[in-house]
Amino acid sequence: MVPTRPKTSIDARLQRISISINNLKAHEQAMRYLHAYNIDSEKLAVGRRLCDEAIRAHTSQRILRGESEGATAVRDIAWSTAKRSHSQIITIARVALRGQASSALGLQVARSRALSAWITQAQQLHTGLEQHPEHMARLAEFGITAQRIAAARADLDALRAASAAQHQAAIQAQLATAQRNAALGALDLWMSQLLAVASVAFAEDPQLMELLGVTVR
């Protein structure tokens, strides 16, 4: 029966496997036992390659996940900024513009909590104002100048860019996670096979299982 262990962190798993491979390579008696079951230095080299690939994949995934989290933070800040600048305009526009004008600018609809829908609503507001200078003039009477509207439009453009960057970063992080999981899966399979063979090969000297990080009582 192959010994089982409680779940550990990925870093700990990779370190344990790396140390196990090194331990076996350095232990002549253990290698002699394993050689009888067709486990030699070349087979250990395969494990070393799989371990190195998993380490690289894990490192890459961690970096890309961090970049994705950073991009999400930037997007959220951009959204908060855009919300503030547009909220002022919308509040005044609902007072200054009534009827058909209000409907055309989407002022009668509550702002969505979903980012994509919120952006669509903001774009409707700017498009409507660009197409109707008279609405712009009416807002100016209430202190909402063309400059303030342009600044809000710039906030919207910045939000769009931040949202696109966050989406791309999230995709890259997801791909890296899938690649890391595949590399870990291949390494875990190799290690489980090694443990199974070692548990038989070391039957006469079970303490050797500790070379593989298995506690023997």
CYANA upper distance limits for C-alpha pairs under 8 A (distance plus 0.5 A):
  1 MET  CA    196 ALA  CA      7.99
  1 MET  CA    199 SER  CA      7.97
  2 VAL  CA    195 LEU  CA      6.95
  2 VAL  CA    196 ALA  CA      5.94
  2 VAL  CA    199 SER  CA      7.04
  3 PRO  CA    195 LEU  CA      8.45
  3 PRO  CA    214 VAL  CA      7.62
  8 THR  CA     12 ALA  CA      6.68
  8 THR  CA     13 ARG  CA      6.79
  9 SER  CA     13 ARG  CA      6.70
 10 ILE  CA     14 LEU  CA      6.65
 11 ASP  CA     15 GLN  CA      6.64
 12 ALA  CA     16 ARG  CA      6.52
 13 ARG  CA     17 ILE  CA      6.72
 14 LEU  CA     18 SER  CA      6.57
 14 LEU  CA     51 CYS  CA      7.34
 14 LEU  CA     54 ALA  CA      8.23
 14 LEU  CA     55 ILE  CA      7.41
 15 GLN  CA     19 ILE  CA      6.61
 16 ARG  CA     20 SER  CA      6.55
 16 ARG  CA    212 LEU  CA      8.25
 16 ARG  CA    213 GLY  CA      7.25
 17 ILE  CA     21 ILE  CA      6.76
 17 ILE  CA     51 CYS  CA      7.85
 17 ILE  CA    191 MET  CA      7.99
 17 ILE  CA    212 LEU  CA      7.95
 18 SER  CA     22 ASN  CA      6.90
 18 SER  CA     48 ARG  CA      7.61
 18 SER  CA     51 CYS  CA      7.18
 19 ILE  CA     23 ASN  CA      6.51
 19 ILE  CA    212 LEU  CA      8.30
 20 SER  CA     24 LEU  CA      6.76
 20 SER  CA    211 LEU  CA      6.31
 20 SER  CA    212 LEU  CA      5.08
 20 SER  CA    213 GLY  CA      7.12
 21 ILE  CA     25 LYS  CA      6.78
 21 ILE  CA     44 LEU  CA      7.09
 21 ILE  CA     47 GLY  CA      7.94
 21 ILE  CA     48 ARG  CA      7.46
 21 ILE  CA    212 LEU  CA      8.13
 22 ASN  CA     26 ALA  CA      6.78
 23 ASN  CA     27 HIS  CA      6.79
 23 ASN  CA    211 LEU  CA      6.18
 23 ASN  CA    212 LEU  CA      7.96
 24 LEU  CA     28 GLU  CA      8.28
 24 LEU  CA     30 ALA  CA      6.85
 24 LEU  CA     31 MET  CA      6.98
 24 LEU  CA    211 LEU  CA      7.06
 24 LEU  CA    212 LEU  CA      8.25
 25 LYS  CA     31 MET  CA      7.48
 25 LYS  CA     41 SER  CA      7.49
 25 LYS  CA     44 LEU  CA      8.15
 27 HIS  CA     31 MET  CA      6.83
 28 GLU  CA     32 ARG  CA      6.72
 29 GLN  CA     33 TYR  CA      6.87
 30 ALA  CA     34 LEU  CA      6.75
 30 ALA  CA    202 PHE  CA      8.00
 30 ALA  CA    208 LEU  CA      7.33
 31 MET  CA     35 HIS  CA      6.37
 31 MET  CA     39 ILE  CA      8.16
 31 MET  CA     40 ASP  CA      7.32
 32 ARG  CA     36 ALA  CA      7.30
 33 TYR  CA     37 TYR  CA      8.02
 33 TYR  CA    201 ALA  CA      5.97
 33 TYR  CA    202 PHE  CA      7.12
 34 LEU  CA     38 ASN  CA      7.10
 34 LEU  CA     39 ILE  CA      5.59
 34 LEU  CA     40 ASP  CA      7.39
 34 LEU  CA    197 VAL  CA      8.13
 34 LEU  CA    198 ALA  CA      7.21
 34 LEU  CA    201 ALA  CA      6.29
 34 LEU  CA    202 PHE  CA      8.46
 35 HIS  CA     39 ILE  CA      5.35
 35 HIS  CA     40 ASP  CA      5.93
 36 ALA  CA    201 ALA  CA      8.17
 37 TYR  CA    197 VAL  CA      7.74
 37 TYR  CA    201 ALA  CA      7.67
 39 ILE  CA     43 LYS  CA      6.26
 39 ILE  CA     44 LEU  CA      7.91
 40 ASP  CA     44 LEU  CA      6.94
 41 SER  CA     45 ALA  CA      6.58
 42 GLU  CA     46 VAL  CA      7.00
 43 LYS  CA     47 GLY  CA      7.16
 44 LEU  CA     48 ARG  CA      6.68
 45 ALA  CA     49 ARG  CA      6.67
 46 VAL  CA     50 LEU  CA      6.76
 47 GLY  CA     51 CYS  CA      6.52
 47 GLY  CA    187 LEU  CA      7.48
 47 GLY  CA    190 TRP  CA      7.19
 47 GLY  CA    191 MET  CA      8.05
 48 ARG  CA     52 ASP  CA      6.60
 49 ARG  CA     53 GLU  CA      6.63
 50 LEU  CA     54 ALA  CA      6.64
 50 LEU  CA    183 ALA  CA      7.62
 50 LEU  CA    186 ALA  CA      7.59
 50 LEU  CA    187 LEU  CA      5.99
 51 CYS  CA     55 ILE  CA      6.66
 51 CYS  CA    187 LEU  CA      6.67
 52 ASP  CA     56 ARG  CA      6.73
 53 GLU  CA     57 ALA  CA      6.60
 53 GLU  CA    183 ALA  CA      7.11
 54 ALA  CA     58 HIS  CA      6.44
 54 ALA  CA    180 ARG  CA      6.82
 54 ALA  CA    183 ALA  CA      5.42
 54 ALA  CA    184 LEU  CA      6.09
 54 ALA  CA    187 LEU  CA      7.72
 55 ILE  CA     59 THR  CA      6.61
 56 ARG  CA     60 SER  CA      6.62
 57 ALA  CA     61 GLN  CA      6.54
 57 ALA  CA    176 ALA  CA      7.61
 57 ALA  CA    179 GLN  CA      7.07
 57 ALA  CA    180 ARG  CA      5.25
 57 ALA  CA    183 ALA  CA      7.52
 58 HIS  CA     62 ARG  CA      6.66
 58 HIS  CA    177 THR  CA      8.41
 58 HIS  CA    180 ARG  CA      5.92
 59 THR  CA     63 ILE  CA      6.81
 60 SER  CA     64 LEU  CA      6.67
 60 SER  CA    176 ALA  CA      7.30
 61 GLN  CA     65 ARG  CA      6.39
 61 GLN  CA    173 ALA  CA      6.79
 61 GLN  CA    176 ALA  CA      5.34
 61 GLN  CA    177 THR  CA      6.09
 61 GLN  CA    180 ARG  CA      7.19
 62 ARG  CA     66 GLY  CA      6.70
 63 ILE  CA     67 GLU  CA      6.82
 64 LEU  CA     68 SER  CA      6.59
 64 LEU  CA    169 ALA  CA      7.76
 64 LEU  CA    172 GLN  CA      7.24
 64 LEU  CA    173 ALA  CA      5.55
 64 LEU  CA    176 ALA  CA      7.70
 65 ARG  CA     69 GLU  CA      6.69
 65 ARG  CA    170 ALA  CA      8.11
 65 ARG  CA    173 ALA  CA      5.59
 66 GLY  CA     70 GLY  CA      6.64
 67 GLU  CA     71 ALA  CA      6.58
 67 GLU  CA    169 ALA  CA      7.16
 68 SER  CA     72 THR  CA      6.64
 68 SER  CA    166 GLN  CA      6.85
 68 SER  CA    169 ALA  CA      5.30
 68 SER  CA    170 ALA  CA      5.75
 68 SER  CA    173 ALA  CA      7.01
 69 GLU  CA     73 ALA  CA      6.81
 70 GLY  CA     74 VAL  CA      6.82
 71 ALA  CA     75 ARG  CA      6.63
 71 ALA  CA    162 ALA  CA      7.71
 71 ALA  CA    165 ALA  CA      7.16
 71 ALA  CA    166 GLN  CA      5.29
 71 ALA  CA    169 ALA  CA      7.38
 72 THR  CA     76 ASP  CA      6.63
 72 THR  CA    163 SER  CA      8.44
 72 THR  CA    166 GLN  CA      6.00
 73 ALA  CA     77 ILE  CA      6.75
 74 VAL  CA     78 ALA  CA      6.70
 74 VAL  CA    162 ALA  CA      7.09
 75 ARG  CA     79 TRP  CA      6.64
 75 ARG  CA    159 LEU  CA      6.92
 75 ARG  CA    162 ALA  CA      5.34
 75 ARG  CA    163 SER  CA      6.05
 75 ARG  CA    166 GLN  CA      7.20
 76 ASP  CA     80 SER  CA      6.71
 77 ILE  CA     81 THR  CA      6.70
 78 ALA  CA     82 ALA  CA      6.63
 78 ALA  CA    155 ASP  CA      7.65
 78 ALA  CA    158 ALA  CA      7.16
 78 ALA  CA    159 LEU  CA      5.57
 78 ALA  CA    162 ALA  CA      7.50
 79 TRP  CA     83 LYS  CA      6.48
 79 TRP  CA    159 LEU  CA      6.32
 80 SER  CA     84 ARG  CA      6.82
 81 THR  CA     85 SER  CA      6.97
 81 THR  CA    155 ASP  CA      7.30
 82 ALA  CA     86 HIS  CA      6.52
 82 ALA  CA    152 ALA  CA      7.03
 82 ALA  CA    155 ASP  CA      5.55
 82 ALA  CA    156 LEU  CA      6.32
 82 ALA  CA    159 LEU  CA      7.55
 83 LYS  CA     87 SER  CA      6.23
 84 ARG  CA     88 GLN  CA      7.17
 85 SER  CA     89 ILE  CA      7.41
 85 SER  CA    151 ALA  CA      8.31
 85 SER  CA    152 ALA  CA      5.85
 85 SER  CA    155 ASP  CA      8.11
 86 HIS  CA     90 ILE  CA      6.51
 86 HIS  CA    122 ALA  CA      8.10
 86 HIS  CA    152 ALA  CA      6.53
 87 SER  CA     91 THR  CA      6.49
 88 GLN  CA     92 ILE  CA      6.91
 89 ILE  CA     93 ALA  CA      6.43
 89 ILE  CA    144 ILE  CA      7.16
 89 ILE  CA    149 ILE  CA      7.97
 90 ILE  CA     94 ARG  CA      6.57
 90 ILE  CA    107 LEU  CA      7.29
 91 THR  CA     95 VAL  CA      7.35
 92 ILE  CA     96 ALA  CA      6.58
 92 ILE  CA    139 LEU  CA      7.92
 92 ILE  CA    142 PHE  CA      7.69
 92 ILE  CA    144 ILE  CA      8.24
 93 ALA  CA     97 LEU  CA      5.92
 93 ALA  CA    102 SER  CA      8.17
 93 ALA  CA    107 LEU  CA      8.03
 93 ALA  CA    139 LEU  CA      7.00
 94 ARG  CA     98 ARG  CA      7.32
 94 ARG  CA    102 SER  CA      7.22
 94 ARG  CA    107 LEU  CA      6.72
 94 ARG  CA    108 GLN  CA      8.29
 96 ALA  CA    138 ARG  CA      7.25
 96 ALA  CA    139 LEU  CA      6.93
 96 ALA  CA    142 PHE  CA      7.91
 97 LEU  CA    101 ALA  CA      6.47
 97 LEU  CA    102 SER  CA      6.02
 97 LEU  CA    135 HIS  CA      7.87
 97 LEU  CA    138 ARG  CA      8.10
 97 LEU  CA    139 LEU  CA      8.48
 98 ARG  CA    102 SER  CA      5.52
 98 ARG  CA    103 SER  CA      8.45
 99 GLY  CA    103 SER  CA      6.92
100 GLN  CA    104 ALA  CA      6.56
101 ALA  CA    105 LEU  CA      6.84
101 ALA  CA    135 HIS  CA      8.12
102 SER  CA    106 GLY  CA      6.78
102 SER  CA    107 LEU  CA      5.67
102 SER  CA    108 GLN  CA      6.96
103 SER  CA    107 LEU  CA      6.50
103 SER  CA    108 GLN  CA      6.54
104 ALA  CA    128 GLY  CA      7.05
105 LEU  CA    124 GLN  CA      6.41
105 LEU  CA    125 LEU  CA      5.18
105 LEU  CA    126 HIS  CA      8.36
105 LEU  CA    127 THR  CA      8.48
105 LEU  CA    128 GLY  CA      5.91
105 LEU  CA    129 LEU  CA      7.92
106 GLY  CA    121 GLN  CA      7.23
106 GLY  CA    124 GLN  CA      7.16
106 GLY  CA    125 LEU  CA      6.98
107 LEU  CA    125 LEU  CA      8.32
111 ARG  CA    118 TRP  CA      6.75
111 ARG  CA    121 GLN  CA      7.80
112 SER  CA    117 ALA  CA      6.44
112 SER  CA    118 TRP  CA      5.57
112 SER  CA    121 GLN  CA      8.43
113 ARG  CA    117 ALA  CA      8.17
113 ARG  CA    118 TRP  CA      7.22
114 ALA  CA    118 TRP  CA      6.52
115 LEU  CA    119 ILE  CA      6.67
116 SER  CA    120 THR  CA      6.85
117 ALA  CA    121 GLN  CA      6.74
118 TRP  CA    122 ALA  CA      6.71
119 ILE  CA    123 GLN  CA      6.57
119 ILE  CA    156 LEU  CA      7.84
119 ILE  CA    160 ARG  CA      8.23
120 THR  CA    124 GLN  CA      6.73
121 GLN  CA    125 LEU  CA      6.93
122 ALA  CA    126 HIS  CA      6.97
122 ALA  CA    156 LEU  CA      7.97
123 GLN  CA    127 THR  CA      6.48
124 GLN  CA    128 GLY  CA      6.49
125 LEU  CA    129 LEU  CA      6.77
126 HIS  CA    130 GLU  CA      6.60
126 HIS  CA    153 ARG  CA      7.64
127 THR  CA    131 GLN  CA      6.72
128 GLY  CA    132 HIS  CA      6.66
129 LEU  CA    133 PRO  CA      6.90
129 LEU  CA    135 HIS  CA      6.61
129 LEU  CA    136 MET  CA      6.50
130 GLU  CA    136 MET  CA      8.40
132 HIS  CA    136 MET  CA      7.46
133 PRO  CA    137 ALA  CA      6.71
134 GLU  CA    138 ARG  CA      6.66
135 HIS  CA    139 LEU  CA      6.73
136 MET  CA    140 ALA  CA      6.70
136 MET  CA    145 THR  CA      8.15
136 MET  CA    146 ALA  CA      7.51
137 ALA  CA    141 GLU  CA      7.17
138 ARG  CA    142 PHE  CA      7.74
139 LEU  CA    143 GLY  CA      7.13
139 LEU  CA    144 ILE  CA      5.66
139 LEU  CA    145 THR  CA      7.42
140 ALA  CA    144 ILE  CA      5.22
140 ALA  CA    145 THR  CA      5.27
140 ALA  CA    146 ALA  CA      7.77
144 ILE  CA    148 ARG  CA      6.67
144 ILE  CA    149 ILE  CA      7.56
145 THR  CA    149 ILE  CA      6.94
146 ALA  CA    150 ALA  CA      6.55
147 GLN  CA    151 ALA  CA      6.61
148 ARG  CA    152 ALA  CA      6.76
149 ILE  CA    153 ARG  CA      6.68
150 ALA  CA    154 ALA  CA      6.69
151 ALA  CA    155 ASP  CA      6.85
152 ALA  CA    156 LEU  CA      6.77
153 ARG  CA    157 ASP  CA      6.75
154 ALA  CA    158 ALA  CA      6.65
155 ASP  CA    159 LEU  CA      6.65
156 LEU  CA    160 ARG  CA      6.75
157 ASP  CA    161 ALA  CA      6.82
158 ALA  CA    162 ALA  CA      6.62
159 LEU  CA    163 SER  CA      6.44
160 ARG  CA    164 ALA  CA      6.70
161 ALA  CA    165 ALA  CA      6.69
162 ALA  CA    166 GLN  CA      6.56
163 SER  CA    167 HIS  CA      6.62
164 ALA  CA    168 GLN  CA      6.76
165 ALA  CA    169 ALA  CA      6.61
166 GLN  CA    170 ALA  CA      6.53
167 HIS  CA    171 ILE  CA      6.82
168 GLN  CA    172 GLN  CA      6.82
169 ALA  CA    173 ALA  CA      6.66
170 ALA  CA    174 GLN  CA      6.65
171 ILE  CA    175 LEU  CA      6.71
172 GLN  CA    176 ALA  CA      6.62
173 ALA  CA    177 THR  CA      6.59
174 GLN  CA    178 ALA  CA      6.79
175 LEU  CA    179 GLN  CA      6.74
176 ALA  CA    180 ARG  CA      6.52
177 THR  CA    181 ASN  CA      6.56
178 ALA  CA    182 ALA  CA      6.67
179 GLN  CA    183 ALA  CA      6.71
180 ARG  CA    184 LEU  CA      6.59
181 ASN  CA    185 GLY  CA      6.46
182 ALA  CA    186 ALA  CA      6.80
183 ALA  CA    187 LEU  CA      6.75
184 LEU  CA    188 ASP  CA      6.40
185 GLY  CA    189 LEU  CA      6.61
186 ALA  CA    190 TRP  CA      6.82
187 LEU  CA    191 MET  CA      6.61
188 ASP  CA    192 SER  CA      6.48
189 LEU  CA    193 GLN  CA      6.80
190 TRP  CA    194 LEU  CA      6.78
191 MET  CA    195 LEU  CA      6.63
192 SER  CA    196 ALA  CA      6.67
193 GLN  CA    197 VAL  CA      6.77
194 LEU  CA    198 ALA  CA      6.43
195 LEU  CA    199 SER  CA      6.49
195 LEU  CA    212 LEU  CA      8.14
196 ALA  CA    200 VAL  CA      7.36
197 VAL  CA    201 ALA  CA      6.56
198 ALA  CA    202 PHE  CA      6.15
198 ALA  CA    209 MET  CA      7.62
199 SER  CA    203 ALA  CA      6.71
199 SER  CA    206 PRO  CA      7.95
199 SER  CA    209 MET  CA      7.53
202 PHE  CA    206 PRO  CA      5.66
202 PHE  CA    207 GLN  CA      8.36
202 PHE  CA    208 LEU  CA      6.87
202 PHE  CA    209 MET  CA      7.51
206 PRO  CA    216 VAL  CA      7.67
207 GLN  CA    216 VAL  CA      6.62
208 LEU  CA    212 LEU  CA      8.24
209 MET  CA    213 GLY  CA      7.38
209 MET  CA    214 VAL  CA      6.00
209 MET  CA    215 THR  CA      7.84
209 MET  CA    216 VAL  CA      7.55
210 GLU  CA    214 VAL  CA      5.17
210 GLU  CA    215 THR  CA      6.12
210 GLU  CA    216 VAL  CA      7.13
